[in-house]
Amino acid sequence: MYIEKSEFTLWMEKLSEKLDKIGKSLKELCNSSEVMKDDKLLDNQDLAFLLKVSYHTLQRHRSNKVLPYIIIGHKTYYRASDIRSFVTDNFDCQILERFNKETKITPQ
């Protein structure tokens, strides 16, 4: 049931290459601000600044399940398309216009 050294070395090289590919893909994904084409990710700081609200207000909206969010690596992110819907439903049109202007995303 023992594996020969050459076979083990070959297997470890393949595993190492695969892990390198996964690591590069993950790094690209983490450094990208787009989740899908034309959909930007915003963090708490960005969203609080754009909506001119506190972090606690964002937390309250998340807790009430009014504001959709994603957690990646212990950090909270929001899709721009979800925020647009949230702003449309809960805020006045001036805030929506400012949000669209500052994120440079046109509504569909």
N, CA, C and O atoms as a GROMACS GRO file, in nm:
protein
  432
    1MET      N    1   0.081  -0.119   0.000
    1MET     CA    2   0.000   0.000   0.000
    1MET      C    3   0.086   0.126   0.000
    1MET      O    4   0.033   0.236   0.015
    2TYR      N    5   0.216   0.112  -0.016
    2TYR     CA    6   0.306   0.226  -0.021
    2TYR      C    7   0.310   0.284  -0.162
    2TYR      O    8   0.293   0.212  -0.260
    3ILE      N    9   0.332   0.417  -0.171
    3ILE     CA   10   0.343   0.486  -0.299
    3ILE      C   11   0.490   0.512  -0.326
    3ILE      O   12   0.566   0.550  -0.237
    4GLU      N   13   0.529   0.491  -0.451
    4GLU     CA   14   0.668   0.516  -0.487
    4GLU      C   15   0.696   0.666  -0.482
    4GLU      O   16   0.607   0.749  -0.501
    5LYS      N   17   0.821   0.699  -0.454
    5LYS     CA   18   0.860   0.838  -0.438
    5LYS      C   19   0.834   0.919  -0.565
    5LYS      O   20   0.786   1.031  -0.557
    6SER      N   21   0.866   0.864  -0.681
    6SER     CA   22   0.845   0.938  -0.807
    6SER      C   23   0.697   0.963  -0.832
    6SER      O   24   0.659   1.071  -0.878
    7GLU      N   25   0.614   0.866  -0.802
    7GLU     CA   26   0.470   0.881  -0.821
    7GLU      C   27   0.415   0.986  -0.723
    7GLU      O   28   0.332   1.069  -0.760
    8PHE      N   29   0.463   0.982  -0.600
    8PHE     CA   30   0.422   1.079  -0.499
    8PHE      C   31   0.464   1.221  -0.539
    8PHE      O   32   0.386   1.315  -0.526
    9THR      N   33   0.587   1.235  -0.588
    9THR     CA   34   0.638   1.366  -0.630
    9THR      C   35   0.555   1.421  -0.745
    9THR      O   36   0.521   1.540  -0.746
   10LEU      N   37   0.522   1.336  -0.842
   10LEU     CA   38   0.440   1.378  -0.956
   10LEU      C   39   0.302   1.423  -0.908
   10LEU      O   40   0.250   1.526  -0.952
   11TRP      N   41   0.244   1.346  -0.818
   11TRP     CA   42   0.112   1.379  -0.765
   11TRP      C   43   0.116   1.512  -0.689
   11TRP      O   44   0.024   1.593  -0.703
   12MET      N   45   0.218   1.534  -0.611
   12MET     CA   46   0.232   1.659  -0.535
   12MET      C   47   0.253   1.779  -0.627
   12MET      O   48   0.202   1.887  -0.598
   13GLU      N   49   0.326   1.762  -0.737
   13GLU     CA   50   0.344   1.871  -0.833
   13GLU      C   51   0.211   1.909  -0.897
   13GLU      O   52   0.181   2.027  -0.912
   14LYS      N   53   0.131   1.810  -0.934
   14LYS     CA   54  -0.001   1.837  -0.992
   14LYS      C   55  -0.090   1.909  -0.892
   14LYS      O   56  -0.160   2.004  -0.926
   15LEU      N   57  -0.086   1.863  -0.769
   15LEU     CA   58  -0.166   1.926  -0.664
   15LEU      C   59  -0.122   2.071  -0.641
   15LEU      O   60  -0.205   2.160  -0.624
   16SER      N   61   0.008   2.093  -0.641
   16SER     CA   62   0.062   2.227  -0.621
   16SER      C   63   0.021   2.320  -0.735
   16SER      O   64  -0.015   2.435  -0.711
   17GLU      N   65   0.026   2.271  -0.859
   17GLU     CA   66  -0.016   2.352  -0.974
   17GLU      C   67  -0.163   2.389  -0.964
   17GLU      O   68  -0.202   2.504  -0.989
   18LYS      N   69  -0.245   2.293  -0.927
   18LYS     CA   70  -0.389   2.318  -0.914
   18LYS      C   71  -0.417   2.421  -0.804
   18LYS      O   72  -0.500   2.510  -0.822
   19LEU      N   73  -0.349   2.407  -0.692
   19LEU     CA   74  -0.367   2.504  -0.583
   19LEU      C   75  -0.320   2.644  -0.624
   19LEU      O   76  -0.381   2.743  -0.584
   20ASP      N   77  -0.213   2.652  -0.702
   20ASP     CA   78  -0.167   2.782  -0.752
   20ASP      C   79  -0.272   2.846  -0.841
   20ASP      O   80  -0.298   2.966  -0.829
   21LYS      N   81  -0.334   2.767  -0.929
   21LYS     CA   82  -0.440   2.820  -1.017
   21LYS      C   83  -0.558   2.870  -0.935
   21LYS      O   84  -0.611   2.978  -0.962
   22ILE      N   85  -0.598   2.792  -0.837
   22ILE     CA   86  -0.710   2.832  -0.752
   22ILE      C   87  -0.675   2.960  -0.675
   22ILE      O   88  -0.758   3.050  -0.663
   23GLY      N   89  -0.553   2.968  -0.624
   23GLY     CA   90  -0.508   3.086  -0.551
   23GLY      C   91  -0.509   3.211  -0.638
   23GLY      O   92  -0.552   3.317  -0.593
   24LYS      N   93  -0.462   3.198  -0.762
   24LYS     CA   94  -0.462   3.313  -0.854
   24LYS      C   95  -0.604   3.357  -0.885
   24LYS      O   96  -0.634   3.477  -0.887
   25SER      N   97  -0.693   3.260  -0.910
   25SER     CA   98  -0.832   3.293  -0.940
   25SER      C   99  -0.898   3.363  -0.822
   25SER      O  100  -0.972   3.460  -0.839
   26LEU      N  101  -0.872   3.313  -0.703
   26LEU     CA  102  -0.929   3.372  -0.583
   26LEU      C  103  -0.876   3.513  -0.560
   26LEU      O  104  -0.952   3.602  -0.520
   27LYS      N  105  -0.748   3.534  -0.583
   27LYS     CA  106  -0.688   3.666  -0.566
   27LYS      C  107  -0.749   3.765  -0.666
   27LYS      O  108  -0.778   3.879  -0.630
   28GLU      N  109  -0.769   3.722  -0.791
   28GLU     CA  110  -0.832   3.808  -0.891
   28GLU      C  111  -0.974   3.844  -0.849
   28GLU      O  112  -1.016   3.958  -0.864
   29LEU      N  113  -1.047   3.746  -0.797
   29LEU     CA  114  -1.184   3.770  -0.754
   29LEU      C  115  -1.189   3.867  -0.637
   29LEU      O  116  -1.273   3.956  -0.634
   30CYS      N  117  -1.099   3.850  -0.541
   30CYS     CA  118  -1.097   3.938  -0.424
   30CYS      C  119  -1.056   4.080  -0.460
   30CYS      O  120  -1.104   4.176  -0.399
   31ASN      N  121  -0.968   4.096  -0.559
   31ASN     CA  122  -0.921   4.229  -0.599
   31ASN      C  123  -1.014   4.297  -0.698
   31ASN      O  124  -0.994   4.414  -0.731
   32SER      N  125  -1.114   4.227  -0.744
   32SER     CA  126  -1.209   4.283  -0.840
   32SER      C  127  -1.326   4.345  -0.766
   32SER      O  128  -1.372   4.291  -0.665
   33SER      N  129  -1.374   4.457  -0.816
   33SER     CA  130  -1.492   4.518  -0.754
   33SER      C  131  -1.619   4.479  -0.827
   33SER      O  132  -1.727   4.529  -0.795
   34GLU      N  133  -1.609   4.392  -0.926
   34GLU     CA  134  -1.726   4.346  -0.999
   34GLU      C  135  -1.754   4.201  -0.967
   34GLU      O  136  -1.664   4.117  -0.970
   35VAL      N  137  -1.880   4.170  -0.937
   35VAL     CA  138  -1.921   4.032  -0.913
   35VAL      C  139  -1.959   3.969  -1.045
   35VAL      O  140  -1.908   3.864  -1.083
   36MET      N  141  -2.048   4.035  -1.113
   36MET     CA  142  -2.089   3.994  -1.246
   36MET      C  143  -2.067   4.112  -1.337
   36MET      O  144  -2.040   4.224  -1.291
   37LYS      N  145  -2.077   4.089  -1.465
   37LYS     CA  146  -2.059   4.198  -1.559
   37LYS      C  147  -2.156   4.311  -1.526
   37LYS      O  148  -2.276   4.288  -1.507
   38ASP      N  149  -2.105   4.430  -1.518
   38ASP     CA  150  -2.184   4.551  -1.488
   38ASP      C  151  -2.245   4.551  -1.348
   38ASP      O  152  -2.340   4.626  -1.324
   39ASP      N  153  -2.196   4.471  -1.257
   39ASP     CA  154  -2.247   4.474  -1.120
   39ASP      C  155  -2.129   4.493  -1.025
   39ASP      O  156  -2.043   4.406  -1.013
   40LYS      N  157  -2.128   4.606  -0.959
   40LYS     CA  158  -2.017   4.645  -0.873
   40LYS      C  159  -2.045   4.604  -0.728
   40LYS      O  160  -2.160   4.597  -0.686
   41LEU      N  161  -1.938   4.578  -0.652
   41LEU     CA  162  -1.951   4.549  -0.509
   41LEU      C  163  -1.910   4.673  -0.429
   41LEU      O  164  -1.811   4.739  -0.460
   42LEU      N  165  -1.988   4.702  -0.327
   42LEU     CA  166  -1.957   4.814  -0.238
   42LEU      C  167  -1.942   4.759  -0.097
   42LEU      O  168  -2.016   4.669  -0.057
   43ASP      N  169  -1.847   4.812  -0.021
   43ASP     CA  170  -1.833   4.770   0.118
   43ASP      C  171  -1.909   4.868   0.208
   43ASP      O  172  -1.971   4.962   0.160
   44ASN      N  173  -1.904   4.844   0.339
   44ASN     CA  174  -1.976   4.928   0.435
   44ASN      C  175  -1.938   5.075   0.423
   44ASN      O  176  -2.024   5.163   0.424
   45GLN      N  177  -1.808   5.101   0.412
   45GLN     CA  178  -1.762   5.239   0.405
   45GLN      C  179  -1.815   5.309   0.281
   45GLN      O  180  -1.865   5.421   0.288
   46ASP      N  181  -1.806   5.242   0.165
   46ASP     CA  182  -1.856   5.301   0.041
   46ASP      C  183  -2.005   5.331   0.050
   46ASP      O  184  -2.050   5.440   0.016
   47LEU      N  185  -2.081   5.232   0.096
   47LEU     CA  186  -2.226   5.249   0.100
   47LEU      C  187  -2.269   5.353   0.202
   47LEU      O  188  -2.359   5.433   0.175
   48ALA      N  189  -2.207   5.354   0.318
   48ALA     CA  190  -2.240   5.454   0.420
   48ALA      C  191  -2.212   5.595   0.366
   48ALA      O  192  -2.289   5.688   0.391
   49PHE      N  193  -2.102   5.610   0.294
   49PHE     CA  194  -2.068   5.740   0.235
   49PHE      C  195  -2.169   5.780   0.128
   49PHE      O  196  -2.215   5.894   0.126
   50LEU      N  197  -2.204   5.686   0.039
   50LEU     CA  198  -2.297   5.717  -0.069
   50LEU      C  199  -2.437   5.752  -0.018
   50LEU      O  200  -2.500   5.846  -0.066
   51LEU      N  201  -2.485   5.676   0.080
   51LEU     CA  202  -2.620   5.699   0.130
   51LEU      C  203  -2.624   5.801   0.243
   51LEU      O  204  -2.731   5.844   0.286
   52LYS      N  205  -2.504   5.841   0.290
   52LYS     CA  206  -2.493   5.937   0.401
   52LYS      C  207  -2.567   5.886   0.525
   52LYS      O  208  -2.647   5.957   0.585
   53VAL      N  209  -2.535   5.760   0.560
   53VAL     CA  210  -2.590   5.699   0.680
   53VAL      C  211  -2.474   5.640   0.761
   53VAL      O  212  -2.362   5.630   0.711
   54SER      N  213  -2.502   5.602   0.884
   54SER     CA  214  -2.398   5.543   0.969
   54SER      C  215  -2.385   5.393   0.943
   54SER      O  216  -2.471   5.332   0.879
   55TYR      N  217  -2.277   5.336   0.994
   55TYR     CA  218  -2.257   5.191   0.984
   55TYR      C  219  -2.367   5.118   1.062
   55TYR      O  220  -2.412   5.011   1.022
   56HIS      N  221  -2.408   5.178   1.172
   56HIS     CA  222  -2.514   5.117   1.254
   56HIS      C  223  -2.646   5.111   1.177
   56HIS      O  224  -2.721   5.014   1.189
   57THR      N  225  -2.675   5.214   1.099
   57THR     CA  226  -2.796   5.213   1.017
   57THR      C  227  -2.790   5.101   0.915
   57THR      O  228  -2.890   5.032   0.893
   58LEU      N  229  -2.674   5.082   0.852
   58LEU     CA  230  -2.660   4.971   0.758
   58LEU      C  231  -2.681   4.838   0.829
   58LEU      O  232  -2.747   4.748   0.776
   59GLN      N  233  -2.624   4.824   0.948
   59GLN     CA  234  -2.640   4.701   1.027
   59GLN      C  235  -2.787   4.677   1.060
   59GLN      O  236  -2.834   4.563   1.052
   60ARG      N  237  -2.859   4.782   1.095
   60ARG     CA  238  -3.000   4.769   1.128
   60ARG      C  239  -3.080   4.721   1.006
   60ARG      O  240  -3.168   4.636   1.018
   61HIS      N  241  -3.050   4.777   0.889
   61HIS     CA  242  -3.118   4.734   0.767
   61HIS      C  243  -3.086   4.589   0.734
   61HIS      O  244  -3.173   4.514   0.688
   62ARG      N  245  -2.961   4.548   0.756
   62ARG     CA  246  -2.923   4.408   0.733
   62ARG      C  247  -2.997   4.316   0.831
   62ARG      O  248  -3.049   4.212   0.791
   63SER      N  249  -3.002   4.355   0.957
   63SER     CA  250  -3.069   4.274   1.060
   63SER      C  251  -3.218   4.259   1.033
   63SER      O  252  -3.277   4.154   1.059
   64ASN      N  253  -3.278   4.364   0.980
   64ASN     CA  254  -3.421   4.362   0.946
   64ASN      C  255  -3.448   4.294   0.812
   64ASN      O  256  -3.563   4.287   0.767
   65LYS      N  257  -3.342   4.245   0.748
   65LYS     CA  258  -3.351   4.176   0.619
   65LYS      C  259  -3.412   4.265   0.509
   65LYS      O  260  -3.481   4.217   0.420
   66VAL      N  261  -3.384   4.394   0.519
   66VAL     CA  262  -3.430   4.489   0.419
   66VAL      C  263  -3.320   4.513   0.316
   66VAL      O  264  -3.348   4.543   0.199
   67LEU      N  265  -3.196   4.500   0.360
   67LEU     CA  266  -3.080   4.531   0.276
   67LEU      C  267  -3.003   4.402   0.244
   67LEU      O  268  -2.941   4.345   0.333
   68PRO      N  269  -3.006   4.356   0.118
   68PRO     CA  270  -2.931   4.235   0.082
   68PRO      C  271  -2.781   4.259   0.089
   68PRO      O  272  -2.733   4.368   0.057
   69TYR      N  273  -2.707   4.157   0.131
   69TYR     CA  274  -2.562   4.171   0.145
   69TYR      C  275  -2.494   4.037   0.124
   69TYR      O  276  -2.558   3.932   0.122
   70ILE      N  277  -2.362   4.042   0.109
   70ILE     CA  278  -2.278   3.924   0.091
   70ILE      C  279  -2.164   3.937   0.191
   70ILE      O  280  -2.112   4.047   0.212
   71ILE      N  281  -2.123   3.827   0.251
   71ILE     CA  282  -2.006   3.829   0.339
   71ILE      C  283  -1.896   3.747   0.272
   71ILE      O  284  -1.914   3.629   0.241
   72ILE      N  285  -1.783   3.812   0.250
   72ILE     CA  286  -1.666   3.746   0.191
   72ILE      C  287  -1.549   3.771   0.286
   72ILE      O  288  -1.507   3.885   0.305
   73GLY      N  289  -1.497   3.664   0.343
   73GLY     CA  290  -1.381   3.678   0.431
   73GLY      C  291  -1.404   3.773   0.547
   73GLY      O  292  -1.319   3.859   0.572
   74HIS      N  293  -1.513   3.761   0.618
   74HIS     CA  294  -1.547   3.843   0.734
   74HIS      C  295  -1.570   3.990   0.699
   74HIS      O  296  -1.565   4.075   0.788
   75LYS      N  297  -1.594   4.021   0.573
   75LYS     CA  298  -1.621   4.158   0.532
   75LYS      C  299  -1.754   4.161   0.458
   75LYS      O  300  -1.784   4.072   0.378
   76THR      N  301  -1.833   4.263   0.484
   76THR     CA  302  -1.966   4.275   0.426
   76THR      C  303  -1.960   4.357   0.298
   76THR      O  304  -1.900   4.464   0.293
   77TYR      N  305  -2.025   4.304   0.194
   77TYR     CA  306  -2.033   4.372   0.065
   77TYR      C  307  -2.178   4.378   0.019
   77TYR      O  308  -2.262   4.299   0.062
   78TYR      N  309  -2.205   4.474  -0.069
   78TYR     CA  310  -2.338   4.494  -0.123
   78TYR      C  311  -2.327   4.504  -0.274
   78TYR      O  312  -2.238   4.572  -0.326
   79ARG      N  313  -2.418   4.439  -0.347
   79ARG     CA  314  -2.422   4.452  -0.493
   79ARG      C  315  -2.489   4.585  -0.527
   79ARG      O  316  -2.589   4.623  -0.466
   80ALA      N  317  -2.434   4.654  -0.625
   80ALA     CA  318  -2.489   4.784  -0.666
   80ALA      C  319  -2.633   4.770  -0.713
   80ALA      O  320  -2.716   4.857  -0.686
   81SER      N  321  -2.665   4.661  -0.782
   81SER     CA  322  -2.802   4.641  -0.830
   81SER      C  323  -2.899   4.623  -0.712
   81SER      O  324  -3.012   4.673  -0.717
   82ASP      N  325  -2.856   4.552  -0.607
   82ASP     CA  326  -2.941   4.537  -0.488
   82ASP      C  327  -2.960   4.670  -0.418
   82ASP      O  328  -3.070   4.700  -0.369
   83ILE      N  329  -2.855   4.750  -0.413
   83ILE     CA  330  -2.863   4.880  -0.347
   83ILE      C  331  -2.956   4.973  -0.424
   83ILE      O  332  -3.033   5.049  -0.365
   84ARG      N  333  -2.949   4.966  -0.557
   84ARG     CA  334  -3.038   5.049  -0.638
   84ARG      C  335  -3.185   5.016  -0.606
   84ARG      O  336  -3.266   5.107  -0.589
   85SER      N  337  -3.217   4.888  -0.596
   85SER     CA  338  -3.354   4.847  -0.562
   85SER      C  339  -3.391   4.895  -0.422
   85SER      O  340  -3.501   4.945  -0.399
   86PHE      N  341  -3.298   4.879  -0.328
   86PHE     CA  342  -3.320   4.923  -0.190
   86PHE      C  343  -3.346   5.073  -0.184
   86PHE      O  344  -3.439   5.118  -0.117
   87VAL      N  345  -3.265   5.150  -0.255
   87VAL     CA  346  -3.280   5.296  -0.255
   87VAL      C  347  -3.412   5.336  -0.322
   87VAL      O  348  -3.480   5.426  -0.274
   88THR      N  349  -3.447   5.269  -0.431
   88THR     CA  350  -3.572   5.299  -0.501
   88THR      C  351  -3.692   5.277  -0.409
   88THR      O  352  -3.786   5.356  -0.408
   89ASP      N  353  -3.688   5.169  -0.331
   89ASP     CA  354  -3.800   5.135  -0.244
   89ASP      C  355  -3.805   5.219  -0.116
   89ASP      O  356  -3.913   5.242  -0.062
   90ASN      N  357  -3.690   5.265  -0.067
   90ASN     CA  358  -3.686   5.324   0.066
   90ASN      C  359  -3.644   5.471   0.074
   90ASN      O  360  -3.657   5.532   0.180
   91PHE      N  361  -3.594   5.527  -0.034
   91PHE     CA  362  -3.545   5.665  -0.029
   91PHE      C  363  -3.610   5.748  -0.139
   91PHE      O  364  -3.684   5.695  -0.223
   92ASP      N  365  -3.582   5.878  -0.138
   92ASP     CA  366  -3.638   5.965  -0.242
   92ASP      C  367  -3.553   5.958  -0.369
   92ASP      O  368  -3.445   5.900  -0.369
   93CYS      N  369  -3.603   6.017  -0.476
   93CYS     CA  370  -3.538   6.006  -0.608
   93CYS      C  371  -3.404   6.079  -0.613
   93CYS      O  372  -3.319   6.042  -0.693
   94GLN      N  373  -3.383   6.182  -0.531
   94GLN     CA  374  -3.254   6.253  -0.532
   94GLN      C  375  -3.141   6.161  -0.487
   94GLN      O  376  -3.032   6.166  -0.544
   95ILE      N  377  -3.165   6.080  -0.387
   95ILE     CA  378  -3.062   5.987  -0.339
   95ILE      C  379  -3.033   5.883  -0.446
   95ILE      O  380  -2.918   5.846  -0.467
   96LEU      N  381  -3.137   5.834  -0.514
   96LEU     CA  382  -3.118   5.737  -0.622
   96LEU      C  383  -3.036   5.798  -0.735
   96LEU      O  384  -2.945   5.733  -0.787
   97GLU      N  385  -3.065   5.921  -0.773
   97GLU     CA  386  -2.988   5.987  -0.878
   97GLU      C  387  -2.842   6.004  -0.838
   97GLU      O  388  -2.753   5.981  -0.919
   98ARG      N  389  -2.817   6.044  -0.713
   98ARG     CA  390  -2.680   6.059  -0.665
   98ARG      C  391  -2.608   5.924  -0.663
   98ARG      O  392  -2.490   5.915  -0.700
   99PHE      N  393  -2.678   5.819  -0.619
   99PHE     CA  394  -2.618   5.685  -0.616
   99PHE      C  395  -2.580   5.640  -0.757
   99PHE      O  396  -2.470   5.591  -0.778
  100ASN      N  397  -2.670   5.657  -0.854
  100ASN     CA  398  -2.641   5.618  -0.992
  100ASN      C  399  -2.524   5.699  -1.049
  100ASN      O  400  -2.440   5.645  -1.121
  101LYS      N  401  -2.519   5.827  -1.016
  101LYS     CA  402  -2.411   5.912  -1.066
  101LYS      C  403  -2.277   5.872  -1.006
  101LYS      O  404  -2.178   5.862  -1.078
  102GLU      N  405  -2.274   5.847  -0.876
  102GLU     CA  406  -2.147   5.817  -0.809
  102GLU      C  407  -2.098   5.676  -0.835
  102GLU      O  408  -1.977   5.651  -0.828
  103THR      N  409  -2.187   5.582  -0.866
  103THR     CA  410  -2.142   5.446  -0.899
  103THR      C  411  -2.130   5.428  -1.049
  103THR      O  412  -2.080   5.325  -1.096
  104LYS      N  413  -2.174   5.527  -1.125
  104LYS     CA  414  -2.165   5.526  -1.271
  104LYS      C  415  -2.225   5.400  -1.332
  104LYS      O  416  -2.168   5.339  -1.422
  105ILE      N  417  -2.341   5.362  -1.281
  105ILE     CA  418  -2.414   5.247  -1.333
  105ILE      C  419  -2.551   5.296  -1.374
  105ILE      O  420  -2.621   5.360  -1.295
  106THR      N  421  -2.590   5.267  -1.496
  106THR     CA  422  -2.720   5.310  -1.544
  106THR      C  423  -2.825   5.208  -1.504
  106THR      O  424  -2.798   5.088  -1.508
  107PRO      N  425  -2.944   5.253  -1.467
  107PRO     CA  426  -3.049   5.159  -1.430
  107PRO      C  427  -3.098   5.080  -1.551
  107PRO      O  428  -3.098   5.131  -1.663
  108GLN      N  429  -3.138   4.955  -1.527
  108GLN     CA  430  -3.187   4.872  -1.637
  108GLN      C  431  -3.334   4.894  -1.658
  108GLN      O  432  -3.394   4.832  -1.746
   0.00000   0.00000   0.00000
